[in-house]
Amino acid sequence: MTSKSDSWRAQVRRCIVSSDDLPLSSRTKRALAPVIEKYPMRLPPHLAQLIDWNDPRCPIKRQVLPSLNELHDAGCADPLDEERFSVAPGVIRRFDDRLLALVHHTCPILCRHCNRKRTWLAPFVPAGTQDIAKALSKSSHIKEVILSGGEPLLLSNKSLDSLLCAARSKPGVQVLRIHSRAPMSLPSRITPALVRMLKRHDPLWFVTHFNTHKEMSAQSRRALAILRSAGIPVLNQAVLLRGVNDSTRALAALGRALVSAGVKPYYLFQLDMATGTTHFQVPLRRGLEIVSRLQRNHSGLLVPRYMADLPGRGGKVELSPEIIVKWTDKGAILRGADGKDLLYEDKFKHK
Ligand SMILES: *Cc1c(COP(=O)(O)O)cnc(C)c1O
């Protein structure tokens, strides 16, 4: 029996995993073979159609097509120390009030910049309902539980429902979150039946991952509209990637595409130095310039917080352009949007 809701599963089955199924020269295919042998390739068919194969700088292509650079870098396997902060299989606690559960081990899209690329080589055991319940029973102060992966939406509605129930099983947990790239990678997964189930777990926040406006296809817009029509707030996390979105213009276009789809840009991450991804690194100074120009010249709605995720309990810290130039006994010298410094006077003593 095939029903409409099965179509996302059909899409997953039809994911492209061989360079033979892409419009590449045989020379390119030969060159990529050793990379694919180490770090597999996977992309859903609709994404292959969004790629401009004639454009060597197509930002979607850069996120999904393997590159020889992946074999030559000095990143580290687990840049956020997640293994050390694992409290149950697939459950990570780096922050007192939030618990992260990795509920599926893989994704329909294998992003070349994935910061859990280590798990492509050694898959982890995903967290189940028991693991989440056990982790919650051992920890107090948890206010939010985040389901991530891998792609959590590769699970059935029924499995997701049980995991969300387990996450809510402990009094004190107020908010649930799903971190998923499905609105971009597998928009057909966002069905009315899925959001009806998610709605029963309100308050639930949905955090997705678009890196450029080119990813915002008509199907993605429809998927986001379905989520929003159920009253589910949707945020976006992007990663600052060299050759993909490392300009003020690219981030402004991304921000506008998101805000037009009702999605608030939440974080822009400085790249974690994970093995096989460091060729995407943008120098921190350049990142700060890009974000500073974004803040000065664009609607606040489309400006995300620029973040670095530090190992272990270093946590997530905001990287902010230097607005405060100097403290004086009258207040602070601030740098204005026009680049000129002004005294912001206040009556408190700072010196
Ligand atoms: C990133 C992360 C979170 C969520 O952090 P926010 O800053 O609240 O979005 C929670 N737990 C872990 C382990 C994380 O890495």
The ligand as an ORCA input file, in Angstrom:
! r2SCAN-3c Opt
* xyz 0 1
  C      23.954     23.423     21.648
  C      23.527     22.552     22.713
  C      22.341     22.830     23.427
  C      21.433     23.997     23.111
  O      22.034     25.232     23.313
  P      21.234     26.603     23.118
  O      22.285     27.629     23.254
  O      20.214     26.672     24.229
  O      20.566     26.566     21.782
  C      22.001     21.978     24.458
  N      22.798     20.914     24.782
  C      23.927     20.643     24.129
  C      24.749     19.477     24.538
  C      24.335     21.454     23.060
  O      25.473     21.163     22.398
*
